[in-house]
Amino acid sequence: MSTCYQIILCTCPDKGTAEKIAHLLVKEKLAACVNILPGMTSIYTWQEQIESAQEYLLLIKANNTSFQAIATAIKMQHPYELPEIIAVPIENGLPEYLRWIDSCHP
């Protein structure tokens, strides 16, 4: 099976931001589904300081052709100076589910 699908990870500072981005991506048919995982603690280096933050994680399921449009949409809505937007290829999946992802894109 070719890798035509991806899960894009994006952290958000609060539930409102996470829901706003998730709704936008699905409404604009950029993603088939977005899961919002609450209660995540992130520890990271930012501007030479170790930071810790409570965040929400978006799991964005989409076709590979949508990455740039998704990244652009997220950057326009996201409050972070440098939002996490990284894609992980879906190597395998239930064929019916993957066809459903395709059906959600124009």
N, C-alpha and C positions, 0 to 999 in steps of 0.2 A: 504494500500500500504506500503510495507517495505521501509525503508530508505536506498536505495542502491546508492543514488546520493548525491553530495555535491557541495557547492560553496566554493571555497577557496579564501580568501582575502589576498592580498599581496600589500603593498605600495612600490612604487619605487620613486627614487629621481628626475627622469627626463623622458621625453618621449622616448628617445633612449633606456634606460634600460628597460622600460615597453614594448616597441615593441619587443626588442630582446628576452625577456623572453616569451612573448606571442607567438611569432612565433616558438620558440623552443618547447614549450609545445604542440602546435597544430601539428607541423611537426613530432614530435616524438610520436604522438598519445597518449599522456598522458592526454590531455584535448580535449573535443569536441569543445569548444569555450572559448575565453578569451575576455572580454570587458575591455577597457581601459577608465577610467574616469579621465579627467584632472581637474586641478584647485582646488585641495583639500588642505585645510590647516590642518595640524596636530600639535597639541600641546601636549607635552608629557614630562615625566621626563626621563633624560638619564644621568647617572653618577652624580646623585644628583643635576642636573641643570634642570630648566624648559626650554625646547627648543620649537621652532616653525619652521615649514618647509612647503614649498609648495611641494606637492607630487602628484603622479598619483596612482590611485587605480586599481589593477587588480581584476576582478571578473572571476574566473576560474571555469568553469562548467565541472565536471568530475564524473566518477564512483568512489565509495568509495575505490575500490581496488587500485586506482592510487595514493592515498595520499602520501605514502612514496617516491615513484619515483618522484612525482611532487616536494615535499619538497627538495629532494636531487638535482634535476635539478635547482631549484631556488637558493639554497645556492651556487651552483657552479658558477652561473652567476651574483649574486647580489653583489653590492658594500658595502652594510651595514654589519657591524660586526654581527648584530642580526636582520635579516629581519623578518618582520611580515609574518607569514605563519599560518593562522588559518582556520579551516574548519567549515562550518555551514551545517548541514544536510538539504537536500531538503525533506520536509515532504510530499509534494504533488506536482503534476505537470501534465500538459497535457500528457497523455500516449504516444502519437506520438512523442512528444519532448523528453521524457525520453528514448524511444526506439532509437531515433536519437543519443542521447549521447552514448548509448551502441554500436551503429553501428560505432562510431568513434574510438573505442578501438579495438586493435587486438584480 
